[in-house]
Every structure is written in C-alpha cells, then in structure tokens.
C-alpha cells in the first residue's frame, strides 16, 4: 500500500537551502505555494521537504537521507562539475554491502548519500 516517501529535514535558512539544492544539486522547487518556513524540492522521481529550524545547531544535526540512483557515475561527475563538495569520508566507491556510493553534506549538515546497486 505504501507508494512513496518524502523525507523532511531541518533547515536554518530557506534561501540558503534553496540555493544549494537548486543551483548546486540541480533540484527544482516543487509546489504551487511559497511558504516562509517550508521548502519542497524534487529531482526526477524524488522529493525532499524542509522545515524551518532557525535554532538548529549543525554540530548536533544527524539528518540523513539515502537516495538510490541508476546512474551513480554520471551523478557523481555532475556534482564534481558543479563544484559540489563531496563529504571527506564519502567519495565514490563500492562498499562491502554491494552499493556504489558517495555522500554530500548540505548547508545544515544533513547527510545525503547516493547509492546504486552493483
């Protein structure tokens, strides 16, 4: 019966979050309304939602999303081409569990891991 999942992550500043996801990661803003404290972005078949949390201490934010892809090499290269900072411990590699993965941190320290089955 379940059909989809749209994670909700904290953001301190909507303009900064929107800029990162739209201009760096090539997502598009989603939705017909512009809410001050809420943001929705989408890319291909996924959506990520954000709620405002101005007091967020990024040292204590452990928000994480695992995003599956069928074009990991192309996605990784597109991020490199757009100068997206890859997580220091998250460069593209095949993991022991059979996934080829890489990770990035957004401006609020939410970890986005992208993976493809090998």
Residue frames as qw, qx, qy, qz and C-alpha x, y, z in Angstrom:
[[0.000, 0.881, 0.473, 0.000, 0.00, 0.00, 0.00],
 [0.307, -0.744, 0.103, 0.584, 2.91, 2.39, 0.53],
 [0.659, 0.676, 0.268, 0.193, 3.76, 4.33, -2.61],
 [0.411, 0.699, -0.136, 0.569, 6.36, 6.95, -1.84],
 [0.595, -0.597, -0.283, 0.458, 8.46, 8.61, 0.85],
 [0.253, 0.795, 0.004, 0.552, 9.34, 12.29, 1.16],
 [0.610, -0.288, -0.431, 0.600, 11.85, 12.92, 3.93],
 [0.118, -0.946, -0.126, -0.273, 11.57, 16.13, 5.94],
 [0.698, -0.009, -0.255, 0.669, 14.86, 17.69, 7.00],
 [0.251, -0.847, -0.238, 0.405, 15.63, 20.76, 9.09],
 [0.500, 0.501, 0.126, 0.695, 16.89, 23.99, 7.53],
 [0.327, -0.499, -0.307, 0.742, 18.09, 27.18, 9.18],
 [0.125, 0.561, -0.114, -0.811, 17.67, 29.49, 6.20],
 [0.714, 0.488, 0.484, -0.136, 15.29, 28.79, 3.34],
 [0.433, 0.859, -0.197, -0.186, 17.17, 30.94, 0.80],
 [0.112, -0.635, 0.760, 0.080, 20.47, 29.18, 1.53],
 [0.586, 0.020, 0.805, -0.084, 18.90, 25.72, 1.41],
 [0.661, 0.660, 0.296, -0.201, 17.03, 26.51, -1.81],
 [0.269, 0.842, -0.425, -0.196, 20.18, 27.87, -3.43],
 [0.297, -0.441, 0.846, 0.052, 22.15, 24.73, -2.54],
 [0.599, 0.202, 0.771, -0.082, 19.57, 22.25, -3.78],
 [0.582, 0.756, 0.249, -0.170, 18.51, 24.16, -6.90],
 [0.321, 0.889, -0.313, -0.092, 21.81, 25.67, -8.04],
 [0.160, -0.589, 0.792, 0.007, 24.31, 23.08, -6.80],
 [0.419, -0.035, 0.904, -0.070, 22.41, 19.77, -6.89],
 [0.211, 0.042, -0.620, -0.755, 20.08, 20.66, -9.81],
 [0.064, 0.468, 0.850, -0.234, 16.82, 20.03, -7.97],
 [0.101, -0.433, -0.352, -0.824, 13.74, 22.09, -8.78],
 [0.255, 0.005, 0.524, -0.813, 11.46, 23.80, -6.32],
 [0.192, -0.303, -0.895, -0.264, 8.19, 21.90, -6.03],
 [0.073, -0.587, -0.685, 0.425, 4.73, 23.12, -5.15],
 [0.149, 0.705, 0.443, 0.533, 2.43, 25.94, -6.06],
 [0.336, -0.918, -0.127, -0.165, 2.78, 27.97, -2.89],
 [0.461, 0.448, -0.453, 0.618, 5.74, 29.70, -1.32],
 [0.661, -0.699, -0.269, -0.048, 5.63, 29.10, 2.42],
 [0.045, -0.889, 0.370, -0.268, 8.02, 31.10, 4.61],
 [0.443, -0.562, 0.666, -0.210, 9.08, 28.22, 6.81],
 [0.809, 0.079, 0.581, -0.037, 8.79, 25.27, 4.41],
 [0.268, 0.619, -0.548, -0.495, 10.53, 24.21, 1.20],
 [0.863, 0.133, 0.486, -0.050, 9.95, 21.30, -1.16],
 [0.183, 0.645, -0.587, -0.454, 12.40, 20.30, -3.89],
 [0.905, 0.159, 0.379, -0.110, 12.36, 17.49, -6.41],
 [0.127, 0.593, -0.686, -0.403, 14.66, 15.81, -8.88],
 [0.308, 0.066, -0.899, -0.304, 13.50, 13.06, -11.18],
 [0.589, -0.411, -0.610, -0.334, 11.17, 10.92, -9.02],
 [0.528, -0.352, -0.588, 0.502, 12.21, 12.03, -5.54],
 [0.150, -0.834, -0.089, -0.524, 11.19, 14.90, -3.31],
 [0.497, -0.161, -0.548, 0.653, 12.84, 16.27, -0.19],
 [0.241, -0.853, -0.301, -0.351, 10.94, 18.58, 2.14],
 [0.427, 0.130, -0.428, 0.786, 12.48, 21.05, 4.59],
 [0.359, -0.835, -0.407, -0.090, 11.07, 22.70, 7.68],
 [0.147, 0.758, -0.264, 0.578, 12.49, 25.84, 9.23],
 [0.783, -0.523, -0.242, 0.234, 14.52, 25.32, 12.38],
 [0.206, 0.894, -0.178, 0.356, 16.41, 28.58, 12.92],
 [0.472, -0.737, 0.439, -0.204, 17.98, 27.40, 16.19],
 [0.988, 0.123, -0.068, 0.067, 19.42, 24.24, 14.62],
 [0.343, -0.744, 0.548, 0.167, 22.92, 23.51, 15.87],
 [0.762, 0.483, -0.372, -0.219, 24.53, 21.87, 12.87],
 [0.112, 0.466, -0.845, 0.239, 27.01, 20.09, 15.16],
 [0.389, 0.011, 0.808, -0.443, 24.02, 18.22, 16.58],
 [0.723, 0.386, -0.008, -0.573, 22.11, 17.60, 13.33],
 [0.347, -0.229, 0.893, 0.175, 22.23, 14.00, 12.22],
 [0.703, 0.496, 0.198, -0.470, 19.62, 14.23, 9.44],
 [0.214, -0.317, 0.824, 0.418, 20.36, 11.64, 6.76],
 [0.774, 0.428, 0.147, -0.442, 18.74, 10.51, 3.54],
 [0.435, -0.194, 0.791, 0.383, 19.79, 7.59, 1.34],
 [0.573, 0.600, -0.003, -0.558, 18.89, 8.21, -2.31],
 [0.697, 0.029, 0.666, 0.266, 19.07, 5.39, -4.82],
 [0.343, 0.706, -0.265, -0.559, 20.09, 6.09, -8.40],
 [0.898, 0.231, 0.356, 0.111, 20.61, 4.11, -11.59],
 [0.588, 0.693, -0.035, 0.416, 23.36, 6.45, -12.87],
 [0.626, -0.713, -0.064, 0.309, 25.79, 6.90, -9.97],
 [0.626, -0.082, 0.228, 0.741, 28.86, 7.70, -12.07],
 [0.176, 0.577, 0.370, 0.706, 27.09, 10.40, -14.09],
 [0.392, -0.862, -0.281, -0.157, 25.51, 11.90, -10.97],
 [0.687, -0.531, 0.014, 0.497, 28.86, 12.00, -9.17],
 [0.497, 0.127, 0.296, 0.806, 30.55, 13.65, -12.15],
 [0.016, -0.750, -0.385, -0.538, 27.75, 16.21, -12.46],
 [0.522, -0.830, -0.162, 0.107, 28.27, 17.18, -8.81],
 [0.654, -0.305, 0.172, 0.670, 32.02, 17.49, -9.36],
 [0.341, 0.435, 0.398, 0.732, 31.40, 19.62, -12.45],
 [0.211, -0.823, -0.277, -0.449, 29.20, 21.96, -10.38],
 [0.231, 0.461, -0.527, 0.676, 31.85, 22.13, -7.63],
 [0.754, -0.528, -0.108, -0.377, 29.68, 20.38, -5.03],
 [0.081, -0.584, 0.742, -0.319, 31.82, 19.49, -2.02],
 [0.803, -0.074, -0.578, -0.129, 31.89, 15.72, -1.57],
 [0.713, -0.671, 0.128, -0.159, 31.92, 14.55, 2.06],
 [0.019, 0.723, -0.690, 0.034, 35.56, 13.87, 3.10],
 [0.367, -0.186, 0.904, -0.114, 34.66, 10.28, 4.02],
 [0.634, 0.429, 0.545, -0.343, 32.12, 9.90, 1.23],
 [0.204, 0.532, -0.552, -0.609, 33.92, 9.81, -2.10],
 [0.844, 0.247, -0.186, -0.437, 32.58, 7.47, -4.77],
 [0.038, 0.395, -0.917, 0.045, 33.42, 3.85, -4.01],
 [0.729, -0.155, -0.584, -0.321, 31.94, 0.38, -3.94],
 [0.455, -0.512, 0.498, -0.532, 31.00, -0.56, -0.39],
 [0.062, -0.186, 0.977, -0.087, 31.25, -4.08, 1.13],
 [0.463, 0.329, 0.687, -0.454, 27.43, -4.31, 1.07],
 [0.446, 0.315, 0.736, 0.401, 27.36, -4.14, -2.74],
 [0.190, 0.924, 0.325, -0.071, 26.45, -0.50, -3.27],
 [0.495, 0.240, 0.069, 0.832, 28.47, 2.09, -5.14],
 [0.247, -0.864, -0.425, 0.106, 28.02, 5.27, -3.06],
 [0.359, 0.241, -0.163, 0.887, 29.05, 8.83, -2.38],
 [0.281, -0.741, -0.559, 0.243, 27.87, 11.45, 0.10],
 [0.185, 0.468, -0.003, 0.864, 27.49, 15.21, 0.44],
 [0.200, -0.502, -0.599, 0.591, 26.51, 17.48, 3.32],
 [0.093, 0.787, 0.400, 0.461, 24.00, 20.27, 2.77],
 [0.107, 0.598, -0.229, 0.761, 24.39, 23.69, 4.45],
 [0.611, -0.544, 0.176, -0.548, 22.59, 22.40, 7.58],
 [0.139, -0.438, 0.875, -0.150, 24.72, 19.26, 7.94],
 [0.868, 0.163, 0.302, -0.360, 22.06, 16.92, 6.55],
 [0.279, -0.371, 0.815, 0.346, 23.90, 13.97, 5.00],
 [0.787, 0.441, -0.005, -0.431, 22.76, 12.91, 1.53],
 [0.394, -0.323, 0.823, 0.251, 24.12, 9.54, 0.44],
 [0.697, 0.463, -0.210, -0.506, 23.58, 8.47, -3.16],
 [0.436, -0.311, 0.843, 0.048, 23.85, 4.79, -3.99],
 [0.726, 0.347, -0.352, -0.478, 23.49, 2.29, -6.80],
 [0.889, -0.178, 0.415, -0.075, 23.37, -1.49, -6.54],
 [0.080, 0.615, -0.708, -0.338, 26.30, -3.23, -8.17]]
